[in-house]
C-alpha cells in the first residue's frame, strides 16, 4: 500500500498515511464537484467513502463532470463514480446511496467529515442542519461562471446565506475542478491531522480585467 501512496508518504510519513485508512467521509452529490472530489479523495487512502446522489448521467453533464464519459448516459451517477474510484484504488471501500440527502441521513452512518457537492442552497442548508445535529464538520463548495466559493464549516452557520433555489446560469468546466480541488485539499489536511482554518469563506473570482481575485470572509457563529 505504501508504494501506491509513495508521494503522499514522502509528504507526511507512513503513520499518517495509515491513519487515513480509518477515516470515513460522505460526499453529497456526484455531479461536477462530486466526481472531481471523488477522483481526488478516492485515491488518497481514505478508507471509506459514501456517495449520495439521485440523478442519472446526461450528455450535457459530461464536459464538466470528469467521472463520466460518452456511453454513461442514463446510468446512476453514484454507481458510475463508485466503479471509477474502485477501479483506480484498491484500498478504499465505496458505498453508493441512491436518493437525496435523507436517504443517507436516515441510515445513521457515522463519518468523520461531510462534503457538499450539491448545486443549490436549500440542500446545503439541510446539510448544515444535519452536520450540526451529528456534530460533524462539513465543507461547502459552489461554482458559477468562472467563480467559486469554499468554506470549512464547524461552528458557524450556513444561515448567513440567503437561501433560495436559484441555480447558476452557466459554468465553465475548469472552475468546477478547481473548487473541488480546494475542497479536497481542506478535507485531506483535516483528515490527516494537519491545520485547517475553519469558518472562513474563500471567494475566488475573475474580475473584468481578467485578474484572479481571492477574498476571505469570517463566517458568523
C-alpha positions in Angstrom: 0.0 0.0 0.0 2.8 2.5 0.9 4.2 2.1 -2.6 0.9 3.1 -4.1 0.8 6.3 -2.0 4.6 6.9 -2.2 4.4 10.6 -2.9 2.0 11.3 0.0 4.1 9.1 2.3 7.0 11.4 1.4 4.9 14.3 2.5 3.7 13.1 5.9 5.0 9.6 6.7 3.6 6.1 6.9 1.8 6.6 10.2 -0.3 9.4 8.9 -1.0 7.6 5.6 -2.1 4.5 7.5 -4.4 6.6 9.7 -6.3 7.7 6.6 -7.5 4.1 6.2 -9.5 4.5 9.4 -11.3 7.7 8.1 -14.8 7.8 6.7 -16.4 10.6 4.6 -19.6 11.2 2.7 -19.8 13.2 -0.5 -23.3 14.7 -1.1 -23.7 14.9 -4.8 -21.9 13.1 -7.7 -22.0 15.8 -10.4 -19.3 18.3 -11.3 -17.9 18.9 -7.8 -18.7 15.4 -6.6 -17.0 13.5 -9.3 -13.9 15.7 -9.1 -13.9 15.3 -5.3 -14.3 11.5 -5.7 -11.3 11.3 -8.0 -9.1 13.5 -5.7 -10.0 11.8 -2.4 -10.8 8.3 -3.7 -7.2 7.6 -4.4 -5.8 9.4 -1.3 -6.0 6.5 1.1 -9.3 7.3 2.9 -10.7 4.0 4.0 -14.4 4.5 3.4 -16.3 6.9 1.1 -20.0 7.2 0.9 -21.6 8.8 -2.2 -25.1 10.2 -2.2 -26.9 11.1 -5.4 -30.3 10.6 -7.0 -29.5 11.6 -10.6 -28.6 9.9 -13.8 -25.9 10.9 -16.2 -27.0 13.2 -19.1 -24.9 14.0 -22.1 -24.7 17.7 -21.1 -23.0 16.6 -17.8 -20.0 15.0 -19.3 -17.9 18.1 -20.3 -17.6 19.2 -16.7 -18.2 16.0 -14.7 -15.0 14.1 -15.1 -16.1 10.7 -13.8 -18.4 10.3 -16.8 -17.9 9.5 -20.5 -19.9 9.1 -23.6 -21.9 5.9 -23.2 -22.7 6.5 -19.5 -25.9 8.4 -20.3 -28.9 7.0 -18.3 -26.7 5.3 -15.6 -26.9 6.4 -12.0 -24.2 8.9 -11.2 -23.4 7.4 -7.8 -22.9 3.9 -9.3 -20.6 5.2 -12.0 -18.5 7.2 -9.6 -18.2 4.2 -7.2 -17.0 1.9 -10.0 -14.5 4.5 -11.2 -13.0 5.1 -7.7 -12.7 1.4 -7.0 -11.0 0.8 -10.4 -8.4 3.4 -9.5 -7.7 2.5 -5.9 -7.9 -0.9 -4.3 -7.5 0.5 -0.7 -10.9 2.2 -0.4 -14.4 0.9 0.3 -17.1 2.9 -1.6 -20.8 2.8 -0.9 -23.4 4.4 -3.3 -26.6 5.7 -1.7 -29.2 6.3 -4.4 -31.5 9.2 -3.5 -31.5 12.5 -1.8 -29.7 13.5 1.4 -32.4 11.9 3.6 -31.6 8.5 2.1 -28.2 8.7 3.8 -29.0 10.5 7.0 -31.7 8.0 8.0 -29.1 5.2 8.0 -27.3 6.9 10.9 -23.8 6.2 9.4 -21.0 7.8 11.4 -18.4 9.7 9.3 -15.5 12.0 10.1 -16.3 14.6 7.5 -19.3 15.7 5.3 -18.5 17.2 1.9 -21.1 19.3 0.0 -21.1 18.8 -3.8 -24.6 19.9 -4.4 -25.8 22.7 -6.7 -28.5 24.5 -4.6 -28.7 26.5 -1.3 -31.7 24.7 0.2 -29.9 21.3 0.1 -26.8 22.9 1.6 -29.0 24.3 4.4 -30.1 20.8 5.1 -26.5 19.6 5.1 -25.6 22.3 7.6 -28.5 21.2 9.9 -27.6 17.6 9.7 -23.9 18.3 10.3 -24.8 20.3 13.5 -27.1 17.5 14.6 -24.4 14.9 14.4 -21.6 17.3 15.4 -19.5 16.7 12.3 -17.8 19.4 10.3 -18.6 19.9 6.6 -17.0 21.5 3.6 -19.1 23.8 1.4 -18.3 24.4 -2.3 -20.2 26.2 -5.0 -19.4 27.4 -8.6 -20.9 29.8 -11.1 -19.5 31.1 -14.4 -15.7 31.4 -13.7 -16.1 31.9 -9.9 -16.3 29.7 -6.8 -16.6 29.6 -3.0 -15.2 27.2 -0.4 -15.7 27.1 3.4 -14.9 24.6 6.1 -17.9 24.8 8.4 -17.5 23.8 12.1 -19.1 26.4 14.5 -20.6 28.9 12.1 -24.0 28.6 10.5 -24.9 28.4 6.8 -27.9 30.6 7.7 -25.7 33.6 6.8 -26.5 32.8 3.2 -29.8 34.0 1.7 -31.5 30.7 1.0 -33.1 30.5 -2.4 -33.4 27.8 -5.1 -31.6 29.9 -7.7 -29.2 27.9 -9.8 -26.2 29.2 -11.8 -27.0 30.2 -15.4 -23.7 28.8 -16.7 -20.5 27.2 -15.5 -17.0 26.9 -17.1 -15.7 23.4 -16.7 -12.3 24.3 -15.2 -13.7 26.2 -12.2 -15.6 23.1 -11.1 -12.4 21.1 -10.9 -10.6 24.0 -9.2 -13.1 24.4 -6.4 -13.4 20.7 -5.9 -9.6 20.6 -5.6 -9.6 23.2 -2.9 -12.4 21.3 -1.0 -10.3 18.1 -1.4 -7.2 19.8 0.0 -9.0 21.1 3.0 -10.6 17.6 3.6 -7.3 15.8 3.2 -5.4 18.2 5.6 -8.2 17.8 8.2 -8.3 14.0 7.9 -4.5 13.8 8.1 -4.5 15.9 11.3 -3.0 19.0 9.7 -4.1 22.5 10.5 -7.2 23.9 8.7 -8.7 27.3 9.1 -12.3 26.8 9.9 -15.4 29.0 9.4 -13.6 31.1 6.8 -15.3 31.6 3.4 -12.9 31.8 0.4 -14.4 33.5 -2.6 -12.5 33.2 -5.9 -13.4 35.2 -9.0 -12.0 36.8 -12.1 -12.6 40.5 -12.5 -13.3 42.5 -15.6 -9.6 42.8 -16.3 -9.2 39.0 -16.2 -7.3 39.1 -12.8 -7.9 36.2 -10.4 -9.0 37.6 -7.1 -9.3 35.7 -3.8 -11.3 37.2 -0.9 -11.8 35.8 2.6 -14.7 36.4 4.9 -15.2 35.2 8.5 -18.5 33.4 8.9 -20.8 34.4 11.8 -21.5 31.9 14.5 
